[in-house]
C-alpha cells in the first residue's frame, strides 16, 4: 500500500532549529511537497522536491533522499508564528488515479518562548 | 491569499439536509480538488476535476457528488447529511492535471456543521 509517516507532535524553542521528518512508501515517485497549516486555516505551500538534495527557501529548507524514501523540513530561527501543523505529501505514479497526492497526517509543531 | 475562493465560509445545517459548496480556482488553473478535514484528522482527498472532466477519485461517499463547470468553477454537493459529515471542506486548484511539478493551492475552506 501507499503510506506516509510523520511524527505526530514536536516542541521547540523560539530561535532554535527544528527538523521534521517524513518517510514514504508509494507506488512510484513524482515529487514531494511540504505544506504549513495553522489551526482552522488552509494549508499553504512551502516547498517541492523531486531530485535528491536540499532546497533552501529563506528560513525553511527541505531535503529529499529518493533511495531512502525520506524527506525532512528544516525550520531555522523559529518564531512563535511557526507553531502550526506541517504536512508532507507525495505524488506517486503520474498516471490514472495515482496522480493524486498521498498526504501524511501532519506534524503539529509547538514553538515555546 | 492563494487566489482560490470558496463560499460559503461557514454553513450550519441539520441532519438529512443537502448543501452545496462552491469553489473558484486561481485564474488559469484547470484542475480543482476537493478535500475533507475532520477535527484532528488529516486531509482526506475526495475528488479531482480537470478542465470539466473527473480525473481522480478518493474516498468520496456516494452521498457526495461534484462537478466542474465550463467556467472552471466547481461545486461539491453533500446530501443526506449526517453528524459525521461535520468538517472543514477545502478546495484546491492547480495549473494542470497532476504532472510532477503541479502544485496545489488551497482555498480558505468551508466549515460545515451538521446538527
Interface residues (C-beta under 8 A of the other chain):
Chain A: X30 X31 X33 X35 X40 X41 X42 X43 X44 X45 X48 X50 X87 X91 X94 X96 X97 X99 X100 X101 X103 X104 X105 X106
Chain B: X2 X33 X41 X42 X43 X45 X48 X55 X56 X57 X58 X88 X90 X97 X98 X99 X100 X101 X102 X103 X104 X105 X106 X107 X108 X109 X111
